[in-house]
Amino acid sequence: MSRTFEGKTLRFSHVGSALEVVLNRAPCNEIGLETLTELEVLANYVRDGASGARAMIFYSEIPTGFSAGADLKALYTGIVERRAKGMTMAAATQEVRSFLDRIHSVFNAFDMAPFTTIAATHGVVFGGGFELALTCDVIIADKSARFCFPELRLGLVPGFGGIPRLSRDVGNAVVRDLLLTGRSLNATRAHEVGLVSQLVARGEVLAATRALATQTARFDAATTTTAKTFMKPIPTEQLANEKALFTMLFTSPIVEAALAKFFHSTDVRPYLP
């Protein structure tokens, strides 16, 4: 029996043969504990076969974009509150590691889904939001989309599996450019380097994504699953190394200072480069 879910940060329901997941947490679908908990509901549903869905679509109803990534303000507030209660940095770091373990479990479930998964992107596709899109088999973008890993500004590397998954999909020169410069790729460039499979006009990304989902559902489900397993192996060792590196870097005072700067920023969208 198909399921419908209505959460505070996302919802999902079946539309035809596809499971559609709508991200809807202002200001730009930041991924914090509440979003993670709701993503875990979705991941469990996917692991159980999603009631026979033949495709899954992620898209955002937030005008600013697909997702700005991790909820950095909540992360900084949590550090300050725990410090006030006497929690050591080591204990706080362990909490971060626990969060990473959970998010990796969720993202791996999406990556290994036994059906075609598609990210319909527009506007900001940054950090953890970019990493969510990279779990999908196909990324479609409208011309407003921008893809970025801004983590080095915080003294960190991406922690939700972004670098191993991006390395699986595009050349190392692109990966290093994104990681080491913190610059964003616009939709046209993302299409040129093979990150984005289809580039469409503003406002047309969902229609294009639904058309693709319908097309992929025409083929035998078991064959689709087999093809995905062959074409899209999970980079297990690299994902584990990334988590370890992120956790190690998180103990640096550079990170706390950068988070504080972000938290106190008066910019309307401080996540932009």
C-alpha positions in Angstrom: 0.0 0.0 0.0 1.4 3.4 -1.0 2.2 5.9 1.7 1.8 9.6 2.1 4.0 11.6 4.6 3.5 15.2 5.7 6.3 16.5 7.9 7.5 19.9 9.0 10.4 20.0 6.6 9.4 17.7 3.7 6.6 15.6 2.4 6.3 12.7 0.1 3.6 11.0 -1.9 3.1 8.9 -5.0 2.3 10.6 -8.3 1.7 8.0 -11.0 4.6 5.5 -10.9 7.0 8.0 -9.0 7.5 8.8 -5.4 7.8 12.6 -5.2 9.7 14.1 -2.3 9.1 17.8 -1.7 11.6 19.8 0.4 9.9 22.7 2.1 11.8 24.2 5.0 12.5 28.0 4.9 14.7 29.7 4.3 16.5 27.2 2.0 15.9 23.6 3.1 18.8 23.6 5.6 19.4 20.1 6.8 19.3 19.8 10.6 18.1 17.3 13.1 14.4 17.7 12.3 15.0 17.3 8.6 17.3 14.3 9.2 14.6 12.6 11.3 12.1 13.1 8.4 14.6 11.9 5.9 15.0 8.8 7.9 11.3 8.1 7.6 11.7 8.4 3.8 14.9 6.2 3.8 13.1 3.4 5.7 10.3 3.6 3.2 12.7 3.4 0.3 14.5 0.4 1.9 11.1 -1.4 2.1 10.6 -0.8 -1.6 8.5 2.3 -1.5 5.3 0.4 -2.4 6.6 -0.5 -5.8 7.6 3.0 -7.0 9.5 3.0 -10.2 11.2 6.3 -9.7 11.8 8.9 -6.9 12.0 12.7 -7.5 13.4 15.2 -5.1 12.5 18.9 -5.6 12.1 22.1 -3.6 9.2 24.4 -3.2 11.5 27.1 -1.7 12.1 29.9 -4.3 15.8 30.4 -3.2 16.8 26.9 -4.3 17.1 23.2 -3.8 19.0 23.3 -0.5 21.7 25.5 1.2 23.1 22.4 3.0 23.6 21.7 6.7 21.9 23.9 9.3 25.0 25.7 10.4 23.1 28.1 12.7 21.7 25.1 14.6 25.1 23.5 14.7 26.7 26.6 16.2 23.9 27.1 18.7 24.3 23.5 19.8 28.0 24.0 20.4 27.5 27.1 22.4 24.7 25.5 24.5 26.7 22.4 25.2 29.8 24.4 26.1 27.7 26.4 28.6 26.7 23.1 30.2 30.3 22.0 30.5 30.3 19.5 27.6 33.8 18.9 26.3 34.7 19.4 22.7 35.4 15.7 22.4 31.8 14.9 23.5 30.4 17.5 21.1 32.5 16.0 18.3 31.0 12.6 19.1 27.6 14.0 18.7 28.6 15.3 15.3 29.9 11.9 14.4 26.6 10.4 15.4 24.8 12.9 13.1 27.2 12.0 10.3 26.6 8.3 10.8 22.8 8.9 10.5 23.0 11.1 7.5 25.3 8.7 5.7 22.9 5.8 6.4 20.0 7.9 4.9 22.0 9.1 1.9 23.3 5.5 1.2 19.6 4.3 1.2 18.8 6.9 -1.5 22.0 6.1 -3.5 21.1 2.4 -3.5 17.4 2.7 -4.1 16.2 -0.1 -6.4 14.6 2.4 -8.8 15.7 5.5 -10.7 16.2 8.6 -8.5 16.2 12.1 -9.9 17.0 15.5 -8.4 15.1 18.5 -9.9 17.3 21.4 -8.9 17.1 25.2 -9.1 18.8 28.1 -7.4 21.1 27.2 -4.5 22.4 23.6 -4.5 25.1 24.0 -1.8 27.0 21.8 0.7 24.7 19.1 2.1 22.0 20.0 -0.4 24.5 19.3 -3.2 25.4 16.1 -1.5 21.8 15.0 -1.4 21.4 15.7 -5.1 24.6 13.6 -5.7 22.9 10.5 -4.2 20.5 10.6 -7.2 21.1 8.8 -10.4 20.2 11.9 -12.5 20.4 15.6 -11.8 18.2 17.9 -13.9 18.7 21.7 -13.5 17.0 24.9 -14.6 19.2 27.8 -15.6 19.1 29.3 -12.1 20.9 26.4 -10.4 24.3 26.8 -8.8 26.3 24.0 -7.3 28.9 24.7 -4.6 30.9 23.1 -1.8 31.6 26.1 0.6 32.9 23.9 3.5 36.5 25.1 3.3 35.3 28.5 4.4 34.4 26.8 7.7 37.6 24.9 8.0 35.9 21.7 7.0 35.4 19.3 4.1 32.0 18.1 2.9 30.8 15.5 5.4 27.6 14.0 3.9 29.4 12.0 1.2 29.8 14.7 -1.4 33.4 14.2 -2.5 33.3 10.4 -3.0 30.1 10.7 -4.9 31.2 13.6 -7.0 34.4 11.9 -7.8 32.4 8.9 -9.0 30.4 11.1 -11.4 32.9 13.7 -12.8 36.6 14.2 -13.4 39.0 15.0 -10.6 39.8 18.4 -12.0 36.2 19.5 -11.4 36.2 18.0 -7.9 39.3 19.8 -6.9 38.2 23.1 -8.3 34.9 23.0 -6.4 36.4 21.8 -3.2 39.5 24.0 -3.0 38.1 27.3 -4.4 34.6 27.2 -2.8 33.4 28.7 -6.1 30.0 27.6 -7.6 29.3 26.0 -10.9 26.4 27.6 -12.7 23.9 25.3 -14.4 25.5 25.7 -17.9 28.9 24.7 -16.7 27.5 21.9 -14.6 25.9 20.6 -17.7 29.1 20.9 -19.7 31.1 18.9 -17.2 28.5 16.1 -17.0 27.2 16.8 -13.5 23.8 17.8 -14.8 22.2 15.5 -17.5 19.5 18.0 -18.6 19.5 21.8 -18.6 16.0 23.4 -18.9 14.5 26.9 -18.7 13.6 28.5 -15.4 10.4 27.0 -14.0 10.5 23.9 -16.2 12.6 21.5 -14.1 9.8 19.6 -12.4 8.0 19.0 -15.7 11.2 17.7 -17.3 11.9 15.5 -14.3 8.5 14.0 -14.3 8.8 13.2 -18.0 12.1 11.4 -17.3 10.6 9.5 -14.4 7.8 8.3 -16.7 10.3 7.2 -19.3 12.5 5.2 -16.9 9.4 3.4 -15.6 8.8 1.8 -19.0 11.5 -0.8 -18.4 11.7 -3.9 -16.3 12.2 -3.1 -12.7 14.7 -5.9 -11.9 16.8 -4.9 -14.9 16.9 -1.3 -13.7 18.1 -2.4 -10.3 20.8 -4.6 -11.8 22.0 -1.8 -14.1 22.2 0.6 -11.2 24.3 -1.8 -9.1 26.7 -2.2 -12.0 26.9 1.5 -13.0 26.8 3.2 -9.6 28.8 1.4 -6.9 28.8 2.8 -3.4 32.3 4.3 -2.6 32.2 2.7 0.8 35.9 3.2 1.8 36.0 6.8 0.7 32.8 7.6 2.5 34.2 6.2 5.7 37.4 8.2 5.2 35.4 11.4 4.6 33.5 11.0 7.9 36.7 10.5 9.8 38.3 13.6 8.2 35.3 15.8 8.9 35.2 14.6 12.5 38.9 15.3 13.0 38.7 18.8 11.4 35.6 19.7 13.5 37.8 19.9 16.6 39.7 22.9 15.2 39.1 26.3 16.7 38.9 27.6 13.1 35.6 25.8 12.7 34.0 27.4 15.8 35.2 30.8 14.8 33.9 30.4 11.2 30.5 29.1 12.5 30.3 32.1 14.8 30.9 34.5 11.9 28.2 32.8 9.9 25.8 32.8 12.8 26.2 36.5 13.4 26.2 37.5 9.8 23.6 40.1 8.8 23.6 39.0 5.1 20.2 37.9 3.8 21.9 34.8 2.4 25.2 34.3 4.2 25.7 30.9 2.6 26.4 32.5 -0.8 30.1 32.9 -1.7 
